[in-house]
């Protein structure tokens, strides 16, 4: 089968489109024939050796795969060949077929598109966990979403609205701002004159929750707009610079800085994660959330797609289709 292979940590250009042996289902694992494969920002960090985890080389990157179960191991209890599922793992998805533990697979209800299912995993899953468990977002509160046109950003806008918040979305171009507006944001602004614009929108009360996957200069500005009892969610550092917090701001303003690591959450709180997945799919069926699938590419184009994503040149979710 064809797969994308990372032979050594380094530039994304070093990824290869390779022939690998057909996978086998052993133990409680299953083999999935891919219909859609999600592309995520952490995938790009991982292959460059910049992520928290460092898989043993060589490895197949990719965190999300939706498709049809081709075979199951002898110890599998619930899944059968022919079932549609979406699976998540740290690696292994950038391939025509993937091997996943049964516990990593979620059966797909009728009417859920394969590409949408991938988007509802890492992207929507991160934003949902951030706003619900980490940010404790309440109806009527103000939510600011930086990087609002990315996969997690658009998800945060939609989930924020589903949870009853007033959403201020920040995006860098007219096209990206329109995507955030279509996602339901109440106010859509750019990064130019961010300090002055946020002062007008936040007023003296300040902001209740900030969702920040950008970091850098954006953090330096937004952290000063926090309101009392506010929650600043640290999601990532797409700007490239990990900012530093003048801790006196937290003292004077009485806000909390809260880290968000979806992967750790899914491992440490599987029952809560399962509840989140059920809620997300329920909102999807009700039309409260709908991923923006901005592009579909062949598996062979994964390196170029990943480079574009890392350069913040993408709105919404990109999927690979073998």
C-alpha positions as CSV (number, residue, x, y, z in Angstrom):
1,X,0.0,0.0,0.0
2,X,1.0,3.6,-0.4
3,X,1.9,5.8,2.6
4,X,3.7,8.9,3.6
5,X,6.9,8.0,5.5
6,X,9.0,10.1,7.8
7,X,12.5,8.6,7.8
8,X,14.2,11.3,9.9
9,X,13.2,14.4,11.8
10,X,13.7,17.5,9.7
11,X,12.1,19.6,7.0
12,X,8.7,18.6,5.7
13,X,10.2,18.2,2.2
14,X,12.0,15.1,3.6
15,X,8.7,13.1,3.7
16,X,8.5,10.4,1.1
17,X,5.6,8.7,-0.7
18,X,6.4,5.1,-0.2
19,X,5.3,1.5,-0.7
20,X,4.7,-0.3,2.5
21,X,3.6,-3.9,3.3
22,X,-0.2,-4.5,3.7
23,X,-1.1,-4.0,7.3
24,X,-2.5,-6.9,9.4
25,X,-5.1,-6.8,12.2
26,X,-3.7,-8.5,15.4
27,X,-5.0,-8.7,18.9
28,X,-7.8,-6.2,19.3
29,X,-6.6,-4.0,16.5
30,X,-8.4,-3.3,13.2
31,X,-7.4,-2.4,9.7
32,X,-9.2,0.6,8.2
33,X,-9.3,1.3,4.5
34,X,-9.1,5.1,4.3
35,X,-11.8,7.3,2.7
36,X,-10.6,10.6,4.3
37,X,-7.5,11.5,6.3
38,X,-7.3,14.7,8.4
39,X,-4.3,17.0,8.2
40,X,-3.4,18.9,11.5
41,X,-0.9,21.4,12.6
42,X,0.7,19.0,15.1
43,X,1.5,16.6,12.2
44,X,3.8,19.2,10.9
45,X,5.5,19.8,14.2
46,X,5.9,16.0,14.8
47,X,7.8,15.3,11.5
48,X,10.1,18.2,12.3
49,X,10.9,16.9,15.7
50,X,9.2,20.0,17.3
51,X,6.3,18.2,19.1
52,X,6.1,16.9,22.6
53,X,6.3,13.3,21.4
54,X,9.0,11.8,19.2
55,X,7.9,8.5,17.6
56,X,10.5,5.9,16.8
57,X,11.8,6.3,13.2
58,X,10.7,5.6,10.6
59,X,7.0,6.3,11.1
60,X,3.8,7.2,9.2
61,X,2.5,10.6,10.4
62,X,-1.2,11.5,10.6
63,X,-3.7,11.6,13.5
64,X,-7.1,11.0,11.9
65,X,-8.5,8.5,9.5
66,X,-12.1,7.8,8.5
67,X,-13.1,4.9,6.4
68,X,-14.4,1.3,6.3
69,X,-13.0,-1.5,8.5
70,X,-11.4,-4.1,6.3
71,X,-10.4,-6.7,8.9
72,X,-10.4,-7.1,12.7
73,X,-8.1,-8.9,15.1
74,X,-9.2,-12.0,16.9
75,X,-9.6,-10.1,20.2
76,X,-11.8,-7.3,18.8
77,X,-15.1,-7.3,20.6
78,X,-17.3,-4.6,19.1
79,X,-16.2,-3.7,15.6
80,X,-16.8,-5.8,12.4
81,X,-15.6,-5.7,8.8
82,X,-17.7,-3.3,6.7
83,X,-18.4,-0.8,9.6
84,X,-17.7,2.9,9.0
85,X,-15.5,4.4,11.6
86,X,-13.3,7.3,12.4
87,X,-10.0,6.7,14.3
88,X,-7.5,8.9,16.1
89,X,-3.9,8.1,17.1
90,X,-0.6,10.0,17.4
91,X,0.6,8.5,14.1
92,X,-0.3,6.1,11.3
93,X,-3.0,7.9,9.3
94,X,-1.2,9.2,6.2
95,X,-1.7,5.9,4.4
96,X,-4.2,4.1,2.2
97,X,-4.9,1.8,5.1
98,X,-4.3,2.2,8.9
99,X,-4.0,-0.1,11.9
100,X,-5.7,1.2,15.0
101,X,-6.7,-0.2,18.4
102,X,-10.4,-0.9,18.7
103,X,-10.6,1.6,21.5
104,X,-9.3,4.4,19.2
105,X,-12.2,3.9,16.7
106,X,-15.6,5.5,16.8
107,X,-18.4,4.1,14.7
108,X,-19.9,6.7,12.4
109,X,-23.6,7.3,12.4
110,X,-25.4,7.5,9.0
111,X,-25.2,10.9,7.5
112,X,-21.8,11.9,8.9
113,X,-19.4,12.6,6.0
114,X,-16.0,11.0,6.3
115,X,-14.1,14.3,6.0
116,X,-16.4,16.0,8.5
117,X,-15.8,13.1,10.9
118,X,-12.0,13.7,10.7
119,X,-12.5,17.4,11.4
120,X,-14.7,16.6,14.5
121,X,-11.8,14.8,16.0
122,X,-8.6,16.8,16.7
123,X,-9.8,20.2,15.5
124,X,-13.3,20.3,17.0
125,X,-12.2,18.1,19.8
126,X,-9.5,20.5,20.9
127,X,-11.7,23.5,20.8
128,X,-14.6,21.7,22.6
129,X,-12.3,20.5,25.4
130,X,-10.7,23.9,25.6
131,X,-14.0,25.8,26.0
132,X,-15.9,23.3,28.1
133,X,-13.4,21.6,30.5
134,X,-10.6,24.1,30.6
135,X,-12.4,27.4,29.9
136,X,-15.8,26.7,31.6
137,X,-17.4,29.0,29.1
138,X,-20.9,30.1,30.2
139,X,-23.8,31.5,28.2
140,X,-23.6,35.3,27.9
141,X,-19.9,35.5,28.3
142,X,-17.5,37.0,25.8
143,X,-15.1,34.7,23.9
144,X,-12.2,35.9,21.8
145,X,-10.8,33.5,19.2
146,X,-7.4,34.2,17.7
147,X,-6.4,32.4,14.5
148,X,-10.2,32.2,13.9
149,X,-10.0,30.8,10.3
150,X,-7.9,27.7,11.1
151,X,-9.4,24.3,11.8
152,X,-9.4,24.8,15.6
153,X,-10.3,28.5,15.3
154,X,-13.4,28.0,13.2
155,X,-14.4,25.1,15.5
156,X,-14.0,27.4,18.5
157,X,-16.2,30.0,16.9
158,X,-19.0,27.5,16.2
159,X,-18.7,25.8,19.6
160,X,-18.6,29.2,21.4
161,X,-21.9,30.1,19.7
162,X,-23.4,26.7,20.5
163,X,-22.5,27.3,24.2
164,X,-24.2,30.7,24.1
165,X,-21.2,33.1,24.1
166,X,-20.7,36.3,22.2
167,X,-17.7,35.6,19.9
168,X,-15.1,38.0,18.7
169,X,-13.0,36.4,15.9
170,X,-9.6,37.5,14.8
171,X,-8.2,36.6,11.4
172,X,-5.5,37.9,9.1
173,X,-7.1,38.3,5.7
174,X,-10.5,39.3,4.2
175,X,-11.0,35.7,3.0
176,X,-10.3,34.3,6.4
177,X,-12.4,36.9,8.2
178,X,-15.3,36.0,5.9
179,X,-14.9,32.3,6.9
180,X,-15.1,33.3,10.5
181,X,-18.2,35.4,9.8
182,X,-19.9,32.5,8.1
183,X,-19.0,30.3,11.1
184,X,-21.2,32.6,13.2
185,X,-18.8,35.1,14.9
186,X,-20.6,38.2,16.2
187,X,-17.6,40.5,15.6
188,X,-14.8,39.8,13.1
189,X,-11.6,41.8,13.3
190,X,-8.0,41.8,11.9
191,X,-4.6,41.9,13.7
192,X,-4.0,45.5,12.6
193,X,-4.6,47.9,15.5
194,X,-5.6,44.9,17.6
195,X,-5.0,46.7,20.9
196,X,-7.3,49.6,20.1
197,X,-10.0,47.5,18.5
198,X,-10.0,45.1,21.4
199,X,-10.2,48.0,23.9
200,X,-13.4,49.2,22.1
201,X,-15.0,45.8,22.0
202,X,-14.0,44.6,25.5
203,X,-14.6,47.8,27.3
204,X,-13.8,48.2,31.0
205,X,-15.2,44.8,31.9
206,X,-12.7,43.0,29.7
207,X,-12.9,39.5,28.1
208,X,-14.1,36.4,29.8
209,X,-12.4,33.7,27.7
210,X,-9.6,33.9,25.1
211,X,-8.8,30.9,22.8
212,X,-5.3,31.4,21.5
213,X,-3.6,28.9,19.2
214,X,-1.3,31.7,17.9
215,X,0.9,33.0,20.7
216,X,3.7,35.5,19.9
217,X,2.7,39.2,19.6
218,X,-1.0,38.2,19.7
219,X,-0.6,36.9,23.2
220,X,1.2,40.0,24.3
221,X,-1.8,42.2,23.2
222,X,-4.7,39.9,24.2
223,X,-3.5,39.1,27.7
224,X,-4.0,42.7,28.6
225,X,-7.6,42.6,27.7
226,X,-8.6,40.0,30.2
227,X,-11.4,40.7,32.6
228,X,-11.6,39.7,36.3
229,X,-12.1,35.9,36.7
230,X,-11.3,35.5,33.0
231,X,-9.6,32.4,31.5
232,X,-6.9,32.7,28.9
233,X,-6.6,29.4,27.0
234,X,-3.1,28.5,25.7
235,X,-3.7,26.2,22.7
236,X,-0.6,26.6,20.6
237,X,2.1,28.9,19.1
238,X,1.4,29.1,15.4
239,X,3.2,32.5,15.3
240,X,6.4,30.6,16.1
241,X,7.3,32.5,19.3
242,X,6.4,31.2,22.7
243,X,5.5,34.3,24.7
244,X,6.2,35.1,28.3
245,X,3.6,36.3,30.8
246,X,4.3,39.3,33.1
247,X,2.7,37.5,36.1
248,X,1.8,40.8,37.7
249,X,-1.0,41.0,35.1
250,X,-2.6,37.9,36.5
251,X,-2.3,39.3,40.0
252,X,-3.8,42.7,39.2
253,X,-6.5,41.5,36.8
254,X,-7.3,38.2,38.7
255,X,-7.5,36.0,35.6
256,X,-6.3,32.5,35.0
257,X,-3.9,31.2,32.4
258,X,-5.0,27.7,31.4
259,X,-3.1,25.1,29.2
260,X,-5.0,23.0,26.7
261,X,-3.6,19.6,25.5
262,X,-6.3,17.6,23.9
263,X,-4.1,14.5,23.4
264,X,-3.4,14.2,27.1
265,X,-7.1,14.8,27.9
266,X,-8.2,11.9,25.7
267,X,-5.8,9.6,27.5
268,X,-6.3,10.7,31.1
269,X,-10.1,11.2,31.0
270,X,-11.5,8.7,28.4
271,X,-15.0,8.8,29.8
272,X,-15.2,12.6,29.7
273,X,-13.8,12.5,26.2
274,X,-16.4,10.0,25.1
275,X,-19.1,12.4,26.4
276,X,-17.6,15.2,24.5
277,X,-17.6,13.1,21.3
278,X,-21.3,12.3,21.8
279,X,-22.1,16.0,22.3
280,X,-20.1,17.1,19.2
281,X,-21.8,14.5,17.0
282,X,-25.2,15.6,18.5
283,X,-24.5,19.2,17.6
284,X,-23.4,18.1,14.1
285,X,-26.7,16.3,13.5
286,X,-28.6,19.3,14.8
287,X,-26.7,21.6,12.5
288,X,-25.1,23.6,15.3
289,X,-21.6,22.8,14.1
290,X,-20.4,22.1,10.6
291,X,-16.7,21.8,9.6
292,X,-15.4,23.8,6.7
293,X,-13.6,21.4,4.5
294,X,-11.6,23.9,2.4
295,X,-9.7,21.4,0.2
296,X,-9.3,17.7,-0.6
297,X,-6.0,16.5,-2.0
298,X,-4.5,13.1,-3.0
299,X,-2.4,11.3,-0.4
300,X,0.7,11.9,-2.5
301,X,0.4,15.6,-2.0
302,X,0.6,15.4,1.8
303,X,4.0,17.1,2.2
304,X,3.0,20.1,0.1
305,X,-0.3,20.4,2.0
306,X,1.4,20.1,5.3
307,X,3.8,22.9,4.4
308,X,0.9,25.2,3.4
309,X,-0.8,24.5,6.7
310,X,2.3,25.2,8.7
311,X,2.7,28.6,6.9
312,X,-0.9,29.5,8.0
313,X,-2.0,29.6,4.4
314,X,-5.2,27.6,5.0
315,X,-8.7,28.3,6.2
316,X,-10.7,25.4,7.7
317,X,-9.9,21.8,7.4
318,X,-7.8,20.0,4.7
319,X,-8.3,16.3,4.1
320,X,-6.4,13.8,2.0
321,X,-8.2,11.2,0.0
322,X,-6.3,8.1,-1.2
